[in-house]
Amino acid sequence: MSTNNSTSATVATRMEIAHRNHSQALFTYLRGLNRHEPQLAEDLLQETMLKAWRHRDSLPVEDERARRWLFTIARNITIDSVRSRKAKPAEVRLADAGDAAGGEFMDYTLSLQAMRAAFEQLSPMQRTVLHELYVEGRAADEVAVRLGVPVGTVKSRAFYALRAVRKAMA
């Protein structure tokens, strides 16, 4: 049993060393990838280290290999972050609609009717996925579990549903 504890302690120590040796370089790298947005880089660095911790048994022993491993995780997390931001449309507060006056209100009303018509053309599963993602604010993996389908299915349904809505609105 002491071997197990010493192995866990060794991996944890290696993670601490990897964090100490590479976190500043990772932060600089992430800032560069994200248009020098420090808050986003900090969030991505935290996600990188969390994912590395979850997979700490895969941490290479050699320092240079550990560095490349961490940078690969950081790059993949950044790519996932960019993709998820692109998949979600810009949010508009409902309160902003009440500010519309005169002709703007008519435009808003017509747009709302067009959007309702576009949503009626979607399949029930596409509407459900969009509702779960954008109204309920759930993540794709959470929606997948709730609906009992793979995450890729949720993402593709959302993609095709949004494409159909955009096409109907154009």
SULZI-V436563 format. One record per pair of residues at least 24 apart in sequence whose C-alpha atoms are under 7 Angstrom apart, sorted by the first residue. I is the first residue (numbers start at 1). J is the second residue. If there is no record, write none. Layout:
i: {I/I}
j: {J/J}
//
This chain:
i: {11/11/15/18/22/26/44/44/45/48/48/48/114/115/118/118/119/122/126/126/126/129/129/129/130}
j: {56/57/56/66/67/71/77/78/74/73/74/77/169/169/165/168/165/161/157/158/161/154/157/158/158}
//
